[in-house]
Amino acid sequence: MNRAIFASVAALVLFVWPDAALAYVGPGAGISLIGALVGLVVAVFAALGVVLSWPIRKMLKRSKAAKQAAASADMVSPSSDAGAPEVSEKAQSDR
């Protein structure tokens, strides 16, 4: 049991221990990597913004449509002949 624990700890220390990478990342590759990461972060936040704002926009659109329907219902008077079929046929024949 002690050997297994010792081997696990030794392997963990060897894998985690920092060492020189001996690699060079040029300025072009670094800027490309930064640009890709910024683009990814912006895309994620934009998607979250759309998903979270969708119900709010829908609610505002329904509220606006209800207000417009109420306003148009108030504008029509009961004595108006706008809904009479004769008026609409006459208006079409005049064209």
C-alpha positions as CSV (number, residue, x, y, z in Angstrom):
1,M,0.0,0.0,0.0
2,N,2.8,2.4,0.9
3,R,4.6,1.6,-2.4
4,A,1.4,2.5,-4.4
5,I,1.0,5.8,-2.5
6,F,4.7,6.6,-2.9
7,A,4.6,5.8,-6.6
8,S,1.5,8.0,-7.1
9,V,3.0,10.9,-5.3
10,A,6.3,10.5,-7.2
11,A,4.5,10.4,-10.5
12,L,2.5,13.5,-9.6
13,V,5.5,15.4,-8.6
14,L,7.4,14.5,-11.8
15,F,4.4,15.5,-14.0
16,V,3.7,18.8,-12.1
17,W,7.3,19.9,-11.6
18,P,8.0,22.9,-13.8
19,D,10.8,22.5,-16.4
20,A,12.0,24.5,-19.3
21,A,9.8,24.0,-22.3
22,L,12.6,24.9,-24.8
23,A,10.0,26.2,-27.2
24,Y,9.6,29.6,-28.9
25,V,6.3,31.2,-29.7
26,G,6.8,34.0,-32.1
27,P,4.8,37.2,-32.1
28,G,2.6,36.2,-35.0
29,A,1.5,33.0,-33.3
30,G,1.0,34.7,-30.0
31,I,-1.2,37.5,-31.4
32,S,-3.2,34.9,-33.4
33,L,-3.8,32.9,-30.2
34,I,-4.8,36.0,-28.3
35,G,-7.2,37.0,-31.1
36,A,-8.8,33.6,-31.2
37,L,-9.3,33.5,-27.5
38,V,-10.8,37.1,-27.5
39,G,-13.1,36.1,-30.4
40,L,-14.2,32.9,-28.5
41,V,-15.0,34.9,-25.3
42,V,-16.9,37.6,-27.2
43,A,-18.9,34.9,-29.0
44,V,-19.8,33.1,-25.8
45,F,-20.9,36.4,-24.2
46,A,-22.9,37.4,-27.3
47,A,-24.7,34.1,-27.3
48,L,-25.5,34.4,-23.6
49,G,-26.7,37.9,-24.1
50,V,-29.1,36.9,-26.9
51,V,-30.4,33.9,-24.9
52,L,-31.0,36.0,-21.8
53,S,-32.5,39.0,-23.5
54,W,-34.9,37.0,-25.7
55,P,-37.7,36.7,-23.1
56,I,-37.4,40.4,-22.3
57,R,-37.6,41.4,-25.9
58,K,-40.6,39.1,-26.4
59,M,-42.4,40.6,-23.4
60,L,-41.7,44.2,-24.6
61,K,-43.0,43.3,-28.1
62,R,-46.2,41.8,-26.7
63,S,-46.7,44.8,-24.5
64,K,-46.3,47.2,-27.4
65,A,-48.7,45.1,-29.6
66,A,-51.3,45.2,-26.8
67,K,-51.0,48.9,-26.4
68,Q,-51.3,49.4,-30.2
69,A,-54.4,47.2,-30.3
70,A,-56.0,49.1,-27.4
71,A,-55.2,52.4,-29.1
72,S,-56.7,51.3,-32.4
73,A,-59.8,49.9,-30.7
74,D,-60.3,53.3,-29.1
75,M,-60.0,55.1,-32.4
76,V,-62.8,53.2,-34.1
77,S,-66.2,54.7,-33.4
78,P,-69.4,52.6,-33.4
79,S,-71.0,54.8,-36.0
80,S,-68.2,54.2,-38.5
81,D,-69.0,52.3,-41.7
82,A,-65.5,51.1,-42.1
83,G,-66.5,47.5,-41.5
84,A,-69.5,47.5,-43.9
85,P,-69.1,45.4,-47.0
86,E,-70.7,48.0,-49.3
87,V,-68.1,50.5,-48.4
88,S,-65.2,48.2,-49.1
89,E,-66.8,47.1,-52.4
90,K,-67.3,50.7,-53.4
91,A,-63.8,51.6,-52.5
92,Q,-62.5,48.8,-54.7
93,S,-64.6,49.7,-57.6
94,D,-63.4,53.3,-57.5
95,R,-59.8,52.2,-58.1
